Each structure stands twice: as C-alpha cells, then as structure tokens.
Amino acid sequence: MDEFLDIWDDFGQPTGQVCNKSLAHQKGFFHPTVHIWFYTSTPSLLLQKRGSNKETFPNLWDVSVAGHVAAGESILEGALREVQEEIGLQLNTDDLRLIDVRKNINQFSNGITDCEFQHVFLAEFKTDIKALKIQTEEVDAVRLFTFDELETCRRKQHPIFSIVPADMNYYRYVMDEVLKQISA
C-alpha cells in the first residue's frame, strides 16, 4: 500500500496538498522525511543495511532510521513511528534532538525524483543491539560503526562495507554533532 504524504513547497512550507508517495517521487514534489541517527559514547553510529528490495540504494548501509512523514503526522510523530517500525524501539520525544533540516534532491535512473526536507535527529543508543526487532521488509541488518570505520567508508576505501553515496560531508556533520553531544 502506498503511503500518503503532505506536499511542501521549495521553501519547506506545507502547501495543503496531499498525494501518494509514488506520485510525489514521480513528479518531484517536496515532502518531509526524518533521519534518526543513534550514537554511542565510544563514539559510534548505528547504521542499517537497506533491504535488497529497496528502490533506491539497495544493500547499502545508511542512517540508523529514516522514512517519510505520513500525511497529517507531525515531524516528531513520524520520527517516533519510524524508529518503532524499523528497529522496534519505543522512544519519547525527549529522546530525540533535532540538529538540522536539510533540503535534498536525488534523481535516480529508475525515474524517481526524491525531493525531501530531511529532519535530522540524534538519539543516544541505550539498548543492546541484539534486542532490536528490525523490519525485515526494509532492513537487512543493523550494526554499530566506529567513527574510524565510517571515515573509511566515507572515503570509499572500506573492504567490506559501502554506505549510501550521499553528500559525504553529511556523515562528517553528523559525527561532529555526536562529538559535541557526548562532550557536553
């Protein structure tokens, strides 16, 4: 079943229009999404391996939890729902810290034009990774990556792991924000 999304303008403001996700991706309509990065004090970041069935970036390692905000849902409600759906964690709004809202446009060879306002959150990872209940329809695996491993991935030099080829400065930004958070 296709999700319904609120459509936003080029400046990140709701237009009052709603459409299904496939049409938004076909027409390149802006819509809100969430990225939740779970971190530990070691420091490390939890990444998920995207499922092989994903239309974009299958089998690549990506943000801990990410997803679309459903039509009529608040950004925080969407973030909490996505965390629950993808990795089975129940969080409170106090567990999330918004660090950025990023305007992002990705065009793919399969015809998808994904125009998002990504709401980027940090959340401390306080559970055993074995206790996570991953959504196997979308996520193949989860793993904690040290910052050294992520740097190697960012440089595309890791012998085993490949991350989503986003703006590689985005990963560095998130790591810097985690370092600020754990040193506060």
Solvent accessible surface area in square Angstrom, and as a share of the most:
residue,aa,sasa,rsa
1,M,237,1.06
2,D,47,0.24
3,E,64,0.29
4,F,107,0.45
5,L,0,0.00
6,D,35,0.18
7,I,10,0.05
8,W,33,0.12
9,D,53,0.27
10,D,79,0.41
11,F,173,0.72
12,G,13,0.13
13,Q,107,0.47
14,P,91,0.57
15,T,62,0.36
16,G,74,0.71
17,Q,117,0.52
18,V,80,0.46
19,C,15,0.09
20,N,49,0.25
21,K,52,0.22
22,S,63,0.40
23,L,65,0.33
24,A,0,0.00
25,H,17,0.07
26,Q,125,0.56
27,K,118,0.50
28,G,18,0.17
29,F,76,0.32
30,F,15,0.06
31,H,0,0.00
32,P,3,0.02
33,T,3,0.02
34,V,0,0.00
35,H,22,0.10
36,I,0,0.00
37,W,2,0.01
38,F,1,0.00
39,Y,14,0.05
40,T,23,0.13
41,S,80,0.52
42,T,109,0.64
43,P,34,0.21
44,S,6,0.04
45,L,0,0.00
46,L,0,0.00
47,L,0,0.00
48,Q,10,0.05
49,K,59,0.25
50,R,35,0.13
51,G,1,0.01
52,S,77,0.50
53,N,106,0.54
54,K,50,0.21
55,E,124,0.56
56,T,23,0.14
57,F,48,0.20
58,P,55,0.35
59,N,69,0.35
60,L,43,0.21
61,W,20,0.07
62,D,21,0.11
63,V,1,0.01
64,S,0,0.00
65,V,0,0.00
66,A,24,0.18
67,G,15,0.14
68,H,24,0.11
69,V,1,0.01
70,A,33,0.25
71,A,35,0.27
72,G,76,0.73
73,E,34,0.15
74,S,55,0.35
75,I,40,0.20
76,L,69,0.34
77,E,95,0.43
78,G,0,0.00
79,A,0,0.00
80,L,41,0.20
81,R,62,0.23
82,E,11,0.05
83,V,0,0.00
84,Q,80,0.36
85,E,73,0.33
86,E,5,0.02
87,I,0,0.00
88,G,26,0.25
89,L,33,0.17
90,Q,152,0.67
91,L,29,0.14
92,N,104,0.53
93,T,62,0.36
94,D,134,0.69
95,D,53,0.27
96,L,18,0.09
97,R,97,0.36
98,L,92,0.46
99,I,26,0.13
100,D,48,0.25
101,V,68,0.39
102,R,41,0.15
103,K,105,0.44
104,N,26,0.13
105,I,96,0.49
106,N,54,0.28
107,Q,143,0.64
108,F,45,0.19
109,S,129,0.83
110,N,83,0.43
111,G,51,0.50
112,I,20,0.10
113,T,26,0.15
114,D,19,0.10
115,C,7,0.04
116,E,17,0.08
117,F,16,0.07
118,Q,10,0.05
119,H,15,0.06
120,V,0,0.00
121,F,6,0.03
122,L,2,0.01
123,A,2,0.02
124,E,81,0.36
125,F,17,0.07
126,K,155,0.65
127,T,46,0.27
128,D,84,0.44
129,I,52,0.26
130,K,178,0.76
131,A,62,0.48
132,L,19,0.10
133,K,156,0.66
134,I,48,0.25
135,Q,45,0.20
136,T,102,0.59
137,E,113,0.51
138,E,59,0.26
139,V,1,0.00
140,D,69,0.36
141,A,35,0.27
142,V,29,0.17
143,R,71,0.26
144,L,59,0.30
145,F,0,0.00
146,T,64,0.37
147,F,22,0.09
148,D,115,0.60
149,E,41,0.19
150,L,0,0.00
151,E,32,0.14
152,T,32,0.19
153,C,4,0.02
154,R,46,0.17
155,R,132,0.48
156,K,149,0.63
157,Q,117,0.52
158,H,38,0.17
159,P,121,0.76
160,I,133,0.68
161,F,34,0.14
162,S,62,0.40
163,I,10,0.05
164,V,10,0.06
165,P,67,0.42
166,A,36,0.28
167,D,74,0.38
168,M,41,0.18
169,N,106,0.54
170,Y,10,0.04
171,Y,3,0.01
172,R,68,0.25
173,Y,71,0.27
174,V,0,0.00
175,M,0,0.00
176,D,58,0.30
177,E,16,0.07
178,V,0,0.00
179,L,72,0.36
180,K,120,0.51
181,Q,61,0.27
182,I,58,0.30
183,S,94,0.60
184,A,120,0.93
